[in-house]
Amino acid sequence: MGVVIEDASGIRGEAERVVAPSSPEEAAALLREADETRTPVTVSGAGTGVVGGRCPSSGGWSFSLEKFQRLEIETGVARVGAGVLLRDVMAAAQKTGQFYAPDPTEWSSTIGGNIATNASGSRSFRYGATRRHVRALTVARMDGTVRTYRRGELVDFPYTPLPVPRTTKNTAGYFLPPGVEWVDLFCGSDGTLGVVLEAELLLLPQPKAILSGVVFFPDDELTLAAVEGWRAIAQLRMLEYLDAPSLEFLRARYNDIPREAQAALLVEQELDGLEGDAVDEWLERLDETGALGEASWFGETAADRERFRLFRHTLPELVNDHVRKNGCEKLSSDFAVPLERNGEMLAFYKETLGRLFPGKYTIFGHIGDAHVHVNVLSETVQDFEAGKAWMLEAAKQSVALGGTVSAEHGLGKRKVHFLPLMYTAEQMDSMKNVKRNCDPHWLLGRDTMLVGDSSLGV
Ligand SMILES: Cc1cc2nc3c(=O)[nH]c(=O)nc-3n(C[C@H](O)[C@H](O)[C@H](O)COP(=O)(O)OP(=O)(O)OC[C@H]3O[C@@H](n4cnc5c(N)ncnc54)[C@H](O)[C@@H]3O)c2cc1C
C-alpha cells in the first residue's frame, strides 16, 4: 500500500515510500540508490503548492526535507535548512531588526519549496522573487554528490540559452539566459534538477516605518487608473488588487467592507519615518483618484499590517474552500505580462470571463507586477472542463502579449502543457538537455515542468 501525497491543488499522487534523510550524506546516498535502482523521486515541502509539484506521478519515493531544520540568523544573512517554514524565517529575522523580503502569501510553505518555485508575492513589487535573495544553495544531486553553489558560479556544461520574458516575475521552465549561475538555475526548477538541502538567504534591515492600507474604490476603471499612477510612488512595496467578486467573498468574514466598494487596492509604503508628509500625500492621492477615502483603511503598526495581510490571505482560502465544497479542483491562473500590457490582459479576462462564467470567477493579486490570479469557481464537472479550456486560451493570450504562463506557482503537473506555448521545439529541447545533464534517468520530479523523455520510456 502506497502513501497518498497531495498539495493545495487537490491533485493526489501515491509514493511507495516516504524517505526523510537527516544529513546531507544520507540525502546523497538515497539519491544514488534511487539512481541505481531507477526509482522515481518526488521532493516534498509543506504541500502548499497549487500545481501538484510534490505529488508523485509514478510511484517511487516521496523525499521529505522535514529534518533539515537549521535556522541561523546573522547580519544580512540567514542560513536555513530546506524544511524550515517561511514564517519561522520571518519571525527569526524580525527579532534581529531584519526581514526576508520575498513574501509569498502562504507563510506555512518551506524555504525549499519557495526556492524550487522561485516563489514571490505581494512585496515582489519592490523586491523581486526568491531568486534575487538567495546567496548560496547546498544541493544533493542524482549522482549522489552534495555541493554548495555560491553566487557567481556559472553552470559548467554547454546549453542553448533561452529568452527570458519581459515580465517582472517568471517561473515557467528553466532560467537559462547566457552565462547562468547554478544558484539561479536551481531556483525555479520545481524539484526536477536537484534537491535543495540548505540555503543562504539575504536579509535586509527593517524599514524605519511602513504605512499600509486597503483602499476601496467605487468602480474598476478608477482602480485600474490608480494602479498605473501609483506604480511610481517612491518605496511602494505592495500594490495588490481585489475585484468586486473577491470583495463579495470577503464580506462573509468582514462586515466593515464599504457597501459601495467595487474593488480595492492593498498598499504598503516604506518610509524613513512617519513624521513626514506621507499621510497627507496619501489623502491627496485618494482624493485625486476618486477612491472611497473616508471608508478606506490605513495603519502604521505591525498589527495593522498583519490585519490587512490576513484580510488578503483569507481570500484564496475562501475561494479554495468554495471550490472544494463543490467537489471540484482549484482552477487558478498565474499569468503575468509586461507592465505596459496589463490593461489589455485585464480587458481580455473581463470580456471572456463575463461571457463564459458570469458570477463564477474572481480576479485578485499582484497587479503592481501585471500578475493577477483568476479563479474559475467550478460548481460542476462541466464548469471545470470549460474552465480548463479557458485557461488554455488565456495562456495563449498571455504569451501573445509577451507574458509568461507561470509567474510564481511553477508549472507542476497541472500546467505542464502550457510550456510549449512559450517556447519553440528547439527551446524545449534545450531544457530537456539540461534536465538530462542533471538527472540522466529522468527520475526527479517526473512529469513536473517537463513531460517525460520518450527515449527513456518515461
Ligand atoms: C493560500 C495560498 C496562497 C499562496 N500564495 C502564494 C504567493 O503569493 N506567491 C507564491 O509564489 N506562491 C503562493 N502559493 C503557492 C505555494 O505556497 C508556493 O508555491 C510555495 O513555494 C510552495 O512551498 P511548499 O513548501 O509548500 O512546497 P510543495 O508544495 O511541497 O512543493 C512545491 C514544489 O517544490 C518542490 N520542492 C519542495 N521542496 C524542495 C526542495 N527542498 N528541493 C527541491 N525541490 C523542492 C516540490 O517537488 C514541488 O515541485 C500560495 C498557496 C496557497 C495555498
The ligand as a Gaussian input file, in Angstrom:
#p B3LYP/6-31G(d) Opt

LIG

0 1
 C       -3.481000      30.225000       0.081000
 C       -2.235000      30.150000      -0.746000
 C       -1.607000      31.324000      -1.152000
 C       -0.426000      31.269000      -1.917000
 N        0.172000      32.434000      -2.278000
 C        1.344000      32.401000      -2.980000
 C        2.003000      33.617000      -3.335000
 O        1.571000      34.716000      -3.033000
 N        3.156000      33.503000      -4.035000
 C        3.704000      32.294000      -4.395000
 O        4.756000      32.263000      -5.022000
 N        3.086000      31.147000      -4.086000
 C        1.928000      31.157000      -3.380000
 N        1.293000      29.983000      -3.047000
 C        1.859000      28.697000      -3.527000
 C        2.851000      27.989000      -2.563000
 O        2.743000      28.461000      -1.240000
 C        4.282000      28.139000      -3.075000
 O        4.410000      27.520000      -4.342000
 C        5.356000      27.540000      -2.148000
 O        6.628000      27.957000      -2.602000
 C        5.332000      26.017000      -2.060000
 O        6.153000      25.622000      -0.986000
 P        5.920000      24.206000      -0.254000
 O        6.952000      24.052000       0.806000
 O        4.531000      24.084000       0.200000
 O        6.248000      23.223000      -1.456000
 P        5.462000      21.937000      -2.013000
 O        4.078000      22.274000      -2.399000
 O        5.634000      20.798000      -1.084000
 O        6.329000      21.678000      -3.338000
 C        6.334000      22.610000      -4.392000
 C        7.407000      22.216000      -5.421000
 O        8.702000      22.425000      -4.868000
 C        9.480000      21.218000      -4.924000
 N       10.326000      21.215000      -3.710000
 C        9.906000      21.378000      -2.424000
 N       10.963000      21.376000      -1.606000
 C       12.065000      21.209000      -2.368000
 C       13.466000      21.109000      -2.097000
 N       13.948000      21.174000      -0.864000
 N       14.316000      20.916000      -3.154000
 C       13.862000      20.841000      -4.420000
 N       12.551000      20.919000      -4.730000
 C       11.665000      21.101000      -3.723000
 C        8.448000      20.107000      -4.991000
 O        8.976000      18.937000      -5.600000
 C        7.356000      20.749000      -5.832000
 O        7.673000      20.636000      -7.200000
 C        0.116000      30.002000      -2.292000
 C       -0.508000      28.820000      -1.867000
 C       -1.674000      28.889000      -1.112000
 C       -2.306000      27.601000      -0.667000

